[in-house]
């Protein structure tokens, strides 16, 4: 058999039995979340109105390995283990001596990595007797994933969808509704937070920060309702570590280990999912790995944001968390990677950057889409717009290898397919995608309003 | 581990090494194709302007096992072997004693079974030095699959897309263009066949029969250009037998064998792909299997068509083939399953029905979409509109088992995901999908014009 295609498929008994918690291996612990009024560290109880206790415990745990419940692993088996590919055709196309591998999360029911955390979140809520979950979604990947997970456990799901994505991606909404969820464009008139924003700016395109405020507000009002977040929080990043753990076993089967690991970052969860197991191994004395976060130039929290305590939402309903932030008032331009539109970055990922354990790079969307088209032509899989940032970052590393003659091993996470995002590709071909930059004045103004924490 | 999910995954060395050719096992051979003027059987040479000789030989071969070239198997490995699932959640939802399995072809780059034949067709054309392939497409599943395959072998692809689908499914077009193909709404003004149709009916919604005429006409004009068909022909059905062969091994691993095998039929290829290996085993003395073709009530070639010699296209450029046909002038209503809009049925599938080796049933689209929504909620995967006909057919069998108390084993082919077809689901939820019936008068008129073959 010819061997252009190297797909490394694990048997299903190799789905990880535990999530990997990097808190056990961090040389410096993360700064704690603070109460928004007192600026004192908050305890787990403060989160109890929004999350089941099992998830709150995971949020603050320092245990290295956290067991994955049987019922969660059972649903994981619908699409996990996901394949790892060696991108030989891409290597030839780039004429690089580098070896490029990618982990493909697009085989899940919603076409992205998001069900990895949606399923355990729905599971733990169900265990606590919760009947309804509210959430926000950007591109719709998270909303449709939680809708799928809710359907599996008989939980109602209400999704507040960033307005610009609600309009650009009606088909993600249809998918949520097929799974039985209710989908509301955000900001909406259903919440106090939404009504305030609409009063100030009736034509706002919305943002994840606003949608979070609405979902949190609705969950806080009802006993039988909790809130779920698709990224940012420690327990969400924890659930995604199945990606990197599987990739590590698959690379071992290929007799390889990465020199560079690349992921795209919006809230930080797919990035954390692929990199944390490798970073943890490094922290425990294993091989050093260059870890590269790829973010959109239009929403550059890691490369242009400030590392400071800030609110997770625009309505200031959440605790203060220390993160790389553009300020909770920052509204990014309406570029297409809806999943990368968050004003902040996961506190854990922010901490890793602050500790110089990872690097961050920002890319304009035109270059990312071109990378996505090149990738689709040679490798066959069409990446989601978000994932094209990781493709672009990996190609950049491979081209550096071409220049230097080094045969590095590059691993990246292809976090989802782009079958729901064809309008963005259509716009790209029509030359309609400008390389949106953020508004520097708006960023400065937003950052000037960061909460003052001693 | 809880075991609600039973996914049977084969190692990649179990991708079949050969395609299975049922011509070797047919008790009565198929009627030959005829020359449209002389009504004499035509020889392989007559097809040489359109197809490479390797495919023409497969078209007429009676060899049971035809080797799959290494380069084709290598590309198959991007998504094959595909998973087989036991639909335990669907069984519970239906409260049926039946065991339901489904083979899932939606994991391919274009999200359907079509690349199984697109890749070998591009390969054999490339071997013969062909630079360009023309084709038609209905829903776009075939066009995007051939575009993907063409990109793998450096072949230009021109796709004539049925106008109603071109308009309803702009995103399939974007996918074809991402893979580098050119996509033209059919009927077009590029061809004599298209211009004639447009002169008669400028507002026609198009049909596969018309689009085939255009693609054939363009291919016949140029030495370096061939034509490719995504269904209907023997060699296309042959290539799809990887589906059923894998399913047979996977069921064996589960310790099972089907009593009933179900597939949806448009041109007949995904249906043939899943059923032929089981039917072949039966013909060679193996267990008897009930085989059920599920077609749309709006385009009911197997259940309402005539078994007669007819043209494969509307422009009467093709040889005459004996098949269940609605007449080559039949234009079905613009219902959503664009992949099931063909006026005829594969001659091989038609022959099997005529020989009473299979059954056929027609379903209205409302019931099919409801089956698709029910399936998505319990099993997680959203079926393509075409595939919902197979889901519906399988559910019907399971409900028969519930009534009779029989614990039959049902296998069906879930030939593609519906991520490109969300407009159809949106219309279904909005109550806009009428249960389109065919126009009985138009059918009678169309059938009255069948060519008279002695």
Interface residues (C-beta under 8 A of the other chain):
Chain A: X1 X2 X3 X4 X5 X7 X9 X11 X12 X70 X71 X73 X74 X75 X77 X78 X85 X107 X109 X111 X148 X151 X152 X170 X171 X172 X174 X175 X177 X178 X179 X180 X373 X376 X377 X378 X379 X380 X381 X382 X417 X419 X420 X422 X423 X425 X426 X429
Chain B: X1 X2 X3 X4 X5 X7 X9 X11 X12 X70 X71 X73 X74 X75 X77 X78 X85 X107 X109 X111 X148 X151 X152 X170 X171 X172 X174 X175 X177 X178 X179 X180 X373 X376 X377 X378 X379 X380 X381 X382 X417 X419 X420 X422 X423 X425 X426 X429
